[in-house]
Amino acid sequence: MIRIEGFTKKYGEKTAVQNFNLHVEKGDIFGFIGPNGAGKTTTIRFLATLLKPTAGEGWINNFSVIHAPMDVRRSMGYMPDSFGVYEGMRVWEYLDFFAAAYNIKRDKRKKIIRDVIELLDLTNKKDDFVEGLSRGMKQRLCLAKTLVHDPAVLILDEPASGLDPRARHYIKELLKELQKMGKTIFISSHILSELADCCNKIGIIEQGVLLAAGEIKKIMGQIRESMILEIEMLEPNPRLEIILWDQPGVKNVEPMGQVTRVEFVGDIREIPQIHKTLIEKGIDILFFREHPADLEEVFMKVTKGEVA
């Protein structure tokens, strides 16, 4: 649904994005991660047909971003990181204005507006003036505006920026619902933990270069040279550390009260034997589990250049 080949953007002598290649498949929620100034917004503005590239090409829904921008806009809903609202407009009027801009006929607009208002849980706000809405409600309204023409692809630049935890949770759950409806979603965010909850794929960009892209689990597997095991006990037991150091594949042991973390670099088939040994030696184990990598760990390692 989204394909970028060789995208490069220069501003004078400065290169904002260099030879960017990416493929996002239908139904993906793709999380686009990078520090400030990494090239995220430049890439998003290119996809949104708002920026001409220095080199390269992009396609959305098989339409060329460069040669068929109007077809791209009909296929795509774009939510920028900052957006304006029109004073004196009520919520339903705001949505009606954008529906009309997409050439949706008047007799169809009423139902469409009702549907997106219901989807975004804005029913009790439909007659409120836009400028009086909270930031969270304005974010919902902007997303509703993005959906009025039923685009196949959504491009969202920091949609949860500045929202409180409850509002961020709502946006995250809404993205999952939109994915179930068949939408392909390209989302930029600094809230790494929430991207991990809703995205199936990610891309990490730094200084205009895409460092890693693909399924989250695969990228996590690539950056980890070892596995982290967590052993939780009913009560701390100083014998646990001594026993663990004698086990094959154990590289490091870190006691943390009732929980002990073990860095394991051996054959995964040896792990059940470690568990069995601890039980045989009288260690009261409550939980024995792998501690999964998180997006923050992935981001920090990749942007430090620890992954080729």
N, C-alpha and C positions, 0 to 999 in steps of 0.2 A: 504493500500500500504506500509506503514511503521509501524512496530510493535516492541516494545522493552519491554522485561519482565525481571525484576530483574537485570538490568545492573549495575554492580559494578566494579569500577576500582581503585586499590590501587597501590601506588608507595612506596614500603617499608611500613612504618608506616602511611604514609599519604593517606587518602581516598579522591580521586578526585571526584568520583561520587558514590552515595550510593543508591542501590535498586531503580533504575530508571525504571518507567513503563510509556509507552506512546503508543497511537494508532493514526495514521494520516491516514485519509481516502482518497480514490482516488479523485483527483481534488481539494484537499485542498491546500491553501497557508498557511503554518504553520510558524509563526514567533517565533523564539527561542530567548528569552531575558534573560540576566543576567549580573551582573557586571563582570569585569575582574577577572579571576581565579575562576569563578563559576562552571566550568565544561562543558561549551558549546563546545569548540573545542575538548575536550576529547570525548564527546558523538558523535560529528560529525565524528571524525576519526574512531571511532568504527563502525559507520554505513557505512563508506567508505571502510571498510575491512582493514584498516591500523593499527588497534590496537586490540590486543587480550584482552578480558575482564578478570577480576579476577573472576567474576561470572556473570551469566545471559546470555540472548540470544536476538538476533534481527533478524527481517525478512524484506526484501525489495522485493516487488512484489512476495511474498510467497516463496522467496528463503532465506535460512538461511545464515546470515552474517558469521557465524563460519564454517558451513559445506559445503556451496556452494558459496564461495567467487567469483568465476569466473562468475557464473550466476548472482550474485548481481551486479558485475561490468558491465555486459552487459545490465542490467536493469536500471542502475543509471548513472547520470552524476554528477561529483563532481568538484566543484570549490573551491579551498582552499583560505584562507585569504591572502596568499602571494604565488606568482607563478613566475617561471622563464620564460624568453623568450630566444630563441636561436638566437644569433647574426649571421648575414649573411643570415637569412631566410626571404623570403618575406611572406606577410600575407597568400597568397594562399598555399605556400609551407608548412607553419606551420600547417595549417588545413589539408593538404594532408598527412603530417607526422602522425598526430593523427588518421586520418581516416584509414590509413594503419595499425596502431597499433591495431585498432579494427577489423582488417581482412576484411575491406570493399574492395571489388574487384575494381581493377583499373578502369574498364569501368563504374562503378557506382559512383566513387569518384568525378568526375568532376561536375556532376549535384548536388550532395549533398553539395559540397563546394560552388557552386554558390548559392544554396538555403539558406545556413546559412549566407553567406556573405550578401545576400540581406535582410534576416530577421534582422540581426544586423546592417544594414545600413553601411556596410563597403565596398561597391562596389567601391567607388573612392579611397580606400586604398589598394585594393587587391594586387597591385604590389609594395607597399611600404615595406621597410625593417622593421621588427618587432621592432628592438631596437630604431627606430626613432619615434615610435608612442607616443602620449601623454598618460598619465595615464588612462584617460577615454577611449581612443581607445584600450589600452591594456586590460582593463576590458571587453570591448565588445568582443575582440578577444578571451579572455579566456572563456567567456561564449559561444562563437561560437564553440570553441573547445569542450566544454562540451556537445554540442548538435549534433555533427557530426554523432553519432551512434543512434540518435533518441531515447534517453532513456525515459522510462515512469516516472522516478523519478529524480528530480534535488535536489542536496544537495549543498547549497551555503553558504559559510562561509564569512560573511561581504562583500558582493559583491559591496556595494556602498562606502566602506571605502576610504576616501581621495579624493572623487570626488567632483566637484563643483556642485552647485544646479541644473544646467541644466542637467548635466550628471546623477545625482541621479534621476531626474524626468524621464529621458529616461529609466533608468534601471527599475524603478517602473512600467512604462507603459508597458515595455517589459514583465515583470513578469505576468501582467494581460493578455497579449496576449498569453503567453505560457500556462496559465491556461485554456484559451478558447480552446487551441489546445489539451486539455486533460492531460496536465502534472500535476503531484503532486509535490509540491515544499516545501522543508524544508529549511528555510532561517534564518541564525543568523545575528543579526544586533544590533548596539547601537543606530541607528537613529530611535527612537521610533515612532515619528510622521509619518514617511514614512511606517513603518510596519502597522500602523493602517489604512493607506490608501489602502493597497493592500492585507493584510492578512485577512482571515476569522476566523482563530484560532491562539491562541498563547499559549506558555508555558513559565513559569518563573522559572528559576533555580538560586539557591544561595547556595554556599558552598557545591555543589554536590548533593543537594536535590531539586527535583521538587516540588515547592510550590503550583503551580496552573497551570491548563491546560484546554483548551476548547475553546468554541466560545467566541469571544471578548465581545459581549454584555452580555453574561451570567456572565462572570468574573467581568465585570464592575458592574453589578447588585448586585453581592455578596459582593463587597467591600464597596458599598455605603449604609450607614444607612439612608441617607436622599437624597432628590432631590434638585438640585439647579435650581431655576427659574431665568431668566433674564428678566427684564422689561426695555425697552428702550423708552424714551420719546423724544418729540420734543425739550423740554427745561427742565432743572432740576427743580424739584418741591419739596420743603421741606415738603409739606403736605403728600407726598407719604409714607415716612418712618413712620409717625405717624399712617396713616391708616393701613399699613401693619402689624404693631405690634399688632393691634387689631384683626387680622384675625386668625381663628383656624389653628393649624398646623405649624405656622410660628415660627421657632426657632431662626433665626438670620436675620438681614437686613444689607446689606453693600452698601451704596450709593457710586457710582463711576461716578459722573458727570451725564451725560444723561442716563447712565445705572445703574440700581440697581439690585444687586444679593440678592436673598432670599433663605435661607435654609429652606426647607419645609419637615416636618416629619409626616404630617397628612395623612388622607385618600386621595388618588389621585382624588376621586370624588368631593372633596371640591375645587379643583383648579379652575374649571369654575366659581364658585361663587365668588372667590377672584377677578377674572378678571372682572366679572360683577359689583362687588362692586366698584372697582376702576373707572370704566367708569361712574357709577351713581354718584360718588362723584367728577366728573369733572376732572379726571386725563387724560391728553392727551397722550394716549399710542400709540407709533409707532410700537413696537413689544413686544409680550409676549410669551416667549419660554422657553424650558428646556435647560440648559447648560449641554451638555453631558460630561461625564467623558472622559479623554484621557488616552493614554497608559502610559504617564509619571506619572499621578496620580495613576494608577493601579500599576505600577512598584514600586513606592515609598512606597505605603501602604503594598503591599505584601512582599517586601524585608525587611520591618521593623517588620515583624511578626504580622501584624494586622489582617491577615486572616489565619485561621487554615489550 
